[in-house]
């Protein structure tokens, strides 16, 4: 669900303030029994690692996870996809 997605995104980009706020908001909505979706395009652009493959923090996290450098955003995206598939 969306909370699991946000937990994964925080593992990738823990210092992202927009992401922290979104996660907190989603937890509050869930606690109140309200839906956490839909998100806005603005939220996604600010917080979704898959849309931030050129941001230094996201690139570094993907490279640390993969154990090697990435030359292109496509390589970053592929590492993120693999990380998300394995994320528990």
C-alpha positions as CSV (number, residue, x, y, z in Angstrom):
1,X,0.0,0.0,0.0
2,X,0.9,3.6,0.0
3,X,2.4,3.6,3.5
4,X,4.8,0.8,2.5
5,X,5.7,2.8,-0.6
6,X,6.4,5.8,1.6
7,X,8.5,3.8,4.0
8,X,10.6,2.6,1.0
9,X,10.9,6.1,-0.3
10,X,12.2,7.3,3.1
11,X,14.8,4.5,3.1
12,X,16.0,5.9,-0.2
13,X,15.7,9.6,0.6
14,X,15.4,10.0,4.4
15,X,16.3,13.8,4.5
16,X,13.5,14.7,2.0
17,X,11.3,17.1,4.0
18,X,8.4,16.8,1.5
19,X,8.5,13.0,1.8
20,X,8.7,13.2,5.6
21,X,5.6,15.4,5.7
22,X,3.7,13.2,3.2
23,X,4.5,10.1,5.3
24,X,3.3,11.8,8.5
25,X,0.1,12.9,6.8
26,X,-0.5,9.4,5.4
27,X,0.0,7.9,8.8
28,X,-2.5,10.3,10.3
29,X,-5.1,9.7,7.6
30,X,-4.7,5.9,8.1
31,X,-5.1,6.3,11.9
32,X,-8.4,8.2,11.2
33,X,-9.6,5.4,8.9
34,X,-9.3,7.7,5.8
35,X,-7.8,6.8,2.4
36,X,-4.2,7.9,1.8
37,X,-4.7,8.1,-1.9
38,X,-4.8,9.8,-4.3
39,X,-1.6,11.8,-4.1
40,X,-1.0,14.9,-6.1
41,X,1.5,15.4,-9.0
42,X,3.3,17.9,-6.8
43,X,3.7,15.4,-4.0
44,X,5.0,12.8,-6.4
45,X,7.5,15.1,-8.0
46,X,8.8,16.3,-4.6
47,X,8.9,12.9,-3.0
48,X,8.8,9.9,-5.3
49,X,12.3,8.5,-5.9
50,X,11.4,7.2,-9.3
51,X,10.7,10.8,-10.4
52,X,13.9,12.1,-8.7
53,X,16.5,9.9,-10.5
54,X,18.7,13.0,-11.2
55,X,18.7,14.3,-7.6
56,X,22.0,13.8,-5.9
57,X,20.6,12.2,-2.7
58,X,18.6,9.6,-4.7
59,X,21.5,8.8,-7.1
60,X,23.9,8.3,-4.1
61,X,21.4,6.0,-2.3
62,X,20.9,3.9,-5.5
63,X,24.6,3.7,-6.0
64,X,25.2,2.6,-2.4
65,X,22.5,0.0,-2.7
66,X,23.9,-1.3,-6.0
67,X,27.5,-1.1,-4.9
68,X,28.7,0.8,-8.0
69,X,28.2,4.1,-9.8
70,X,25.5,4.9,-12.2
71,X,26.1,6.9,-15.4
72,X,22.5,7.7,-16.3
73,X,19.1,8.3,-14.7
74,X,17.9,5.0,-16.3
75,X,20.5,3.1,-14.3
76,X,19.4,4.9,-11.2
77,X,15.8,4.0,-12.0
78,X,16.7,0.3,-12.5
79,X,18.5,0.1,-9.2
80,X,15.5,1.8,-7.5
81,X,13.2,-0.7,-9.1
82,X,15.3,-3.7,-7.9
83,X,15.5,-2.1,-4.4
84,X,11.8,-1.6,-4.2
85,X,11.1,-5.2,-5.4
86,X,13.3,-6.5,-2.5
87,X,12.1,-4.0,0.2
88,X,10.2,-5.5,3.1
